[in-house]
Amino acid sequence: MKGKKTADAESIANIARLEAMTEDLTKRAKRLESGGGFIFQFIEGTLMQSIQNGDWILLDEVNLASDSVLNRLSNIIEGEHILLNERADIVETQRHNDFRIFMCMNPPYTSAGKKSLPAALRRRLTEFYVPELEKESDLLPIIQR
């Protein structure tokens, strides 16, 4: 008799789970039909969190990025406010005073896919040329400054 009670309890639990899933799907379908939002959710990434918190961020091999990304970076560097139009609701984000962005790249002629940065972006940056490091002691002057 115990086995039948256990099977009945499992069946009831499975039915309850299916009813809950059906109710959730029905709500989502109604929301989509009414044009009231997507199922997807915008989640702020590391860059936006760094901008808001005043963190420092390093973007390596930046000249491999697409032109649209490089143009967006130019806007982020320039202004005190960043307009997030990627969200469903357009939100203006205040840039923290301590936020810093560092971009590293290899010269554009060294390998395929690398290009020069757009002039508009380069004007907003301070460039340092660092020759290729050949031994560990070459790092000391960089670290000390």
N, C-alpha and C positions, 0 to 999 in steps of 0.2 A: 504494500500500500504506500510505503514511503516513496518509491520511485514515481508513482503517478502524481503525488503531491508536488514533488520536485519538478517534474515535467510541466505540470500545470502552472507553477510559479514562474518557470522560465518562459513559457508561452505568454503569460500575462505581461512579463517584463519586456519581451520582444514586441508585443503589440503596443505597449506604451511608448517605446522608443520609435517605432514606425509612425505612430500618431504625432509625436512631437516633430519628427522630421518632415512629415507631410504638412503640418501647420506652418513650419518655418519656410518651406518651399512656397506655400500658398502666399505668405506675407511678401516674400521676395518677388514673386510673379506680379502681385498687385502693385508693388512699388515700381517695378519696371514698366508695367502697362500705363501707369499714371504719369510716367516721366519723372518720377520723384527720386532720382538718384540712382547711382550705380551700385552694384554689389561690391565693387572694388573700393579700397580705402587708400587715401594718400597718406604715406608715412614719411615723415621728414628723415632725410639721410644724414650722414656724418657731416657733410659740408654745411647744411643749414643749421645743424646743432652747434657746430663750431662757430658760425657767424653769430648766433644768438648768445653763446656762452663766453665768447672772447677767447676761444682756443686758437692754437696755431695749427695749420694744416699744411702738409707737403703733398704736392701733386708731381709725381715723377713721370718722365717721358711725355710731358704736356704737348709736345709738337706732334704726337701721334693722334691727338684728339681731333674730332671732326670740327669743321668750321663753325657749326652751330654751337658746339660746346665752348669753343674759344671765344666766340662773340658773347656768350652768356657770362663767361668768366670776366670779360672786359667790363660788363655792366656791374658785376659784383664788386670788382676792385674799385670802381669809380665812386659809387654812391654810398650814402649813409643808410639808405633804405633799399630793400630788395623786394620787388613785387613778384610774388609767387603766383603766376598764372597757370601753373600746372595743376593746381588744385581746382576742385569744382567751384569753390568760393574763392575769389581772388583776395589774397591776404598780403598786406605790407608788413615786412619784417624789419625791425630796427637792427642795424649792424652794431655789435658791441665794439667799444673803443679799443679793446685789447686784441681784437681779432687780427690775425696775420696770416697771409697766404704766401707760401714759397712754391715756386715752380722750377723744376729741373728738366733739362733736356740735353740731348746730345746734338752736336751740330747737324743741320739738316742734310748735309751731303754725305754723311757716314754710312747710311743704310737705307734700304727701301722703305717707303711709307713716311719717312720723316720729312717735314717741310718747315719752312720759316714761319715764325709766328706772324699774324697780321700786324701791320704797322700800328693800328689803333690800340692793340693790346701791348705791343712793345713799348709804346710811349708811356704807358702807365706803370712800367716795371723798372726796377734797377737791375742791371745785368752785371754778372761777374763771370768772367771766363776762368775756368779752372782747368789747367792742362791735365792730361791723363796721369794718374798717380801710379808710380812704378814701384815704390816701396813704402812700407808702413810709416817710416819717418816723414814722408811727404804729407801725412795727415796732420802733424803737429801744428804747423802754422795756421791751418784752417780751423782746427779746434780751439786754438788760443785766441782767435779773433772772433 
